[in-house]
Amino acid sequence: ANTSQHSILRRFHTASVVVALFANGVNGVAACRMQREMDVSYKSAFVLLHKIRKIMGSDEDAAQLGGVVEIDGTVFGGSVQRLPNEKALWKEFIERNKAAARKKRRLIVVIRERQAENADGPGKVRTFLLNKEGDAIEIARRMVMPDAILHADFSTQWEPLHLHFETRRINHSESYSKDGACTNMAESFFSRMRTAERGVHKILSGAHLARYAMEMGWREQYRRRSNKTQFEMIIGAVGRSKPSTTFLGYWRKRAGNDNGLFDAVAS
């Protein structure tokens, strides 16, 4: 019994340290770094971090977004591989690989609530992995209060928003903000994801992009909270979570089937 209790305490201590290190990463923590700092295998660090990311997204309350809400989308992944050494070959290489890279891109749509002046908590940030921006219209109808004011860019995908909400549009080819319309808060979220992609993870793959977006949405929403508070929120969510089915035997499943994970994430 003492051996069993000691094993449980050791695991809890390890998980607490991992969450503390993870909370301190402003733009996330790479599995390779966690592998070195915790002296565990890369596979263990990879799975554990993705479990935490999923918990960060699924632990959010179901409250609707209200007041002023911004909606926008952008693609991640699918970058062309390293260019050849000789510049004369660059154009041909890019043209040959551009179509394949485009197929690997995945769309993330963010619906972000601006924080009201007298609000108790931060403005909510919700992220979605979708096929096209227009798929977010029905999501917005469910998640956003009918009396909210929505801000979007001039993409034709957002035209149906006018049927359901008071909508203000901004033409980004002319300005970032005009006549009170802007999507700067949504762009701020994407900026954080781009920073994480370039400086921390190098690649945000389509298979796991939804969870990276959940993590960055959570970090953006609670960016004003102290490290201690963020740690307590994450460790509390971990304690309330159920065992992960997505990552149960992940590396064994991956050896036999590489295609099922994205379907599970998208659903």
C-alpha positions in Angstrom: 0.0 0.0 0.0 2.8 2.4 0.9 4.5 1.6 -2.4 1.3 2.3 -4.3 0.7 5.6 -2.5 4.3 6.6 -3.1 3.9 5.9 -6.9 0.7 8.0 -7.0 2.3 10.9 -5.2 5.3 10.7 -7.5 3.1 10.8 -10.6 1.1 13.7 -9.2 4.3 15.6 -8.4 5.6 15.0 -12.0 2.3 16.2 -13.5 2.3 19.3 -11.3 5.8 20.2 -12.5 4.9 19.6 -16.1 1.8 21.9 -15.7 3.9 24.6 -14.0 6.5 24.6 -16.8 3.7 24.5 -19.4 1.9 27.5 -17.8 5.1 29.5 -17.8 5.4 29.2 -21.6 3.9 32.4 -22.9 3.7 31.0 -26.5 3.6 27.3 -25.5 6.2 24.7 -24.8 7.6 22.3 -27.3 7.7 18.5 -26.6 11.4 18.5 -27.1 12.0 21.0 -24.4 9.7 19.2 -22.0 11.5 16.0 -22.8 14.8 17.6 -21.7 13.5 19.4 -18.7 11.6 16.5 -17.3 14.0 13.8 -18.5 11.3 11.7 -20.1 10.9 10.2 -23.6 9.7 12.5 -26.4 6.7 10.3 -26.9 5.6 10.7 -23.3 6.1 14.5 -23.5 4.3 14.8 -26.8 1.2 12.9 -25.6 1.1 14.6 -22.2 1.2 18.1 -23.7 -1.5 17.3 -26.2 -3.7 15.9 -23.4 -3.3 19.2 -21.5 -4.1 21.3 -24.7 -7.3 19.4 -25.2 -8.3 19.9 -21.6 -7.6 23.6 -21.9 -10.1 23.8 -24.7 -12.8 21.4 -23.4 -12.9 22.9 -19.9 -14.4 26.2 -21.1 -17.9 27.0 -20.0 -20.8 27.0 -22.5 -21.8 30.6 -21.8 -22.6 32.6 -25.0 -20.5 35.4 -26.2 -22.0 38.9 -26.1 -21.4 42.6 -26.5 -18.9 43.2 -29.2 -17.6 40.1 -30.9 -15.0 39.6 -33.6 -14.8 36.7 -36.1 -12.0 35.9 -38.5 -10.2 32.9 -40.0 -6.7 32.1 -41.3 -4.8 29.1 -42.5 -1.8 27.3 -40.9 0.6 24.7 -42.1 1.4 23.7 -45.6 4.6 25.7 -45.9 6.9 24.9 -48.8 9.9 22.8 -47.8 13.5 24.2 -47.6 14.4 25.8 -50.9 17.3 24.4 -53.1 20.7 25.8 -52.6 20.8 27.5 -56.0 18.6 30.5 -56.5 18.0 29.6 -60.1 16.0 26.6 -59.0 13.8 28.4 -56.5 11.0 29.4 -58.9 10.7 25.9 -60.4 10.8 24.3 -56.9 8.0 26.5 -55.5 5.7 26.0 -58.5 6.2 22.2 -58.3 5.5 22.0 -54.5 2.9 24.8 -54.1 -0.1 22.7 -54.8 1.0 19.9 -52.4 1.7 22.5 -49.7 -1.8 24.1 -50.2 -3.5 20.8 -49.6 -1.9 20.5 -46.2 -3.2 23.9 -45.0 -6.0 23.9 -42.4 -8.3 26.8 -41.5 -8.7 28.0 -37.9 -11.6 30.4 -37.2 -11.6 32.4 -34.0 -14.7 34.0 -32.4 -13.5 36.5 -29.8 -15.5 38.6 -27.4 -14.1 42.0 -26.5 -13.9 42.6 -22.8 -16.5 45.0 -21.6 -15.4 47.8 -19.3 -17.4 46.6 -16.3 -17.0 42.8 -17.0 -15.8 40.6 -14.1 -13.8 38.2 -16.4 -11.9 38.4 -19.6 -13.4 38.3 -23.0 -14.0 34.8 -24.2 -12.0 33.2 -27.0 -13.3 30.2 -29.0 -11.4 28.5 -31.8 -12.6 26.0 -34.4 -10.9 23.9 -37.1 -13.1 24.2 -40.2 -13.1 23.6 -43.9 -14.1 27.1 -44.9 -15.0 30.3 -43.1 -18.7 30.1 -44.0 -19.0 27.0 -41.8 -18.6 29.3 -38.8 -21.9 31.1 -39.5 -24.0 28.4 -37.8 -21.5 28.2 -35.0 -21.8 31.9 -34.4 -25.6 31.7 -34.4 -25.3 29.1 -31.5 -22.5 30.7 -29.6 -23.2 34.5 -29.9 -26.1 36.3 -28.3 -28.6 37.7 -30.9 -28.1 41.3 -29.7 -24.3 41.2 -30.1 -22.4 43.3 -32.6 -20.2 41.3 -34.8 -17.0 42.6 -36.6 -15.6 40.8 -39.6 -13.5 41.5 -42.7 -14.7 41.9 -46.3 -14.5 38.1 -47.1 -17.7 37.1 -48.9 -17.9 34.1 -46.5 -19.1 36.5 -43.8 -22.0 38.0 -45.8 -24.7 35.8 -44.1 -23.8 37.4 -40.8 -25.9 40.4 -41.7 -29.0 38.2 -41.7 -28.5 37.3 -38.0 -26.5 40.1 -36.3 -25.7 43.7 -36.4 -22.5 43.4 -38.4 -19.7 45.8 -39.1 -17.1 45.1 -41.8 -13.5 46.2 -42.3 -11.7 46.2 -45.6 -8.1 45.1 -44.7 -6.8 46.1 -48.1 -7.5 49.7 -47.1 -7.0 49.9 -43.4 -6.9 47.9 -40.1 -9.6 49.9 -38.5 -12.2 52.3 -39.9 -15.4 53.9 -38.6 -15.1 51.8 -35.4 -14.9 48.5 -37.3 -11.9 46.2 -36.8 -10.9 42.7 -36.1 -7.7 43.6 -34.2 -8.5 41.3 -31.3 -8.9 38.3 -33.6 -5.7 39.2 -35.4 -4.0 39.4 -32.0 -4.9 35.8 -31.4 -3.5 34.8 -34.8 -0.4 36.7 -34.1 0.2 34.6 -31.0 -0.3 31.4 -33.0 2.1 32.6 -35.6 4.7 33.4 -33.0 4.2 29.9 -31.5 4.5 28.4 -34.9 7.7 30.2 -35.8 9.5 30.4 -32.5 8.3 27.3 -30.5 6.9 24.5 -32.5 8.3 25.3 -36.1 5.4 23.4 -37.6 1.7 23.3 -36.5 0.5 20.2 -38.3 -3.1 19.8 -39.5 -3.6 16.6 -37.4 -3.0 18.5 -34.1 -3.8 22.1 -35.2 -7.2 22.1 -33.3 -5.5 21.5 -30.0 -2.8 24.1 -30.6 -5.5 26.6 -31.3 -7.4 25.6 -28.1 -4.2 26.2 -26.2 -3.4 29.6 -27.7 -7.0 30.7 -27.3 -6.8 29.8 -23.6 -3.5 31.7 -23.2 -4.9 34.7 -25.0 -8.1 34.7 -23.0 -6.3 34.5 -19.6 -3.1 36.4 -20.6 -3.7 38.9 -17.8 -3.8 36.3 -15.1 -0.8 35.5 -12.9 1.3 32.4 -13.5 0.0 31.0 -10.2 -3.6 31.5 -11.2 -3.0 29.9 -14.6 -1.3 27.0 -13.0 -4.2 26.5 -10.6 -6.7 26.7 -13.4 -4.9 24.1 -15.6 -4.2 21.7 -12.8 -7.8 22.0 -11.7 -9.0 21.2 -15.2 -6.7 18.2 -15.4 -8.1 16.9 -12.1 -11.7 17.2 -13.4 -11.0 15.7 -16.9 -11.8 12.1 -17.9 -9.2 9.8 -19.5 -8.3 10.7 -23.0 -9.7 8.4 -25.7 -7.9 10.2 -28.5 -4.4 9.5 -27.1 -5.1 6.1 -25.6 -2.3 4.0 -27.2 -1.5 6.8 -29.6 1.9 5.6 -30.7 0.6 2.1 -31.2 -2.3 3.3 -33.3 0.0 5.6 -35.3 2.1 2.7 -36.4 -0.8 1.1 -38.1 -3.0 4.0 -39.1 -1.9 7.6 -39.6 -5.2 8.9 -41.0 -7.7 8.4 -38.2 -6.5 11.1 -35.8 -7.5 14.1 -37.9 -11.0 12.8 -38.3 -11.3 12.3 -34.5 -10.0 15.9 -33.9 -12.3 17.4 -36.4 -15.3 15.8 -34.9 
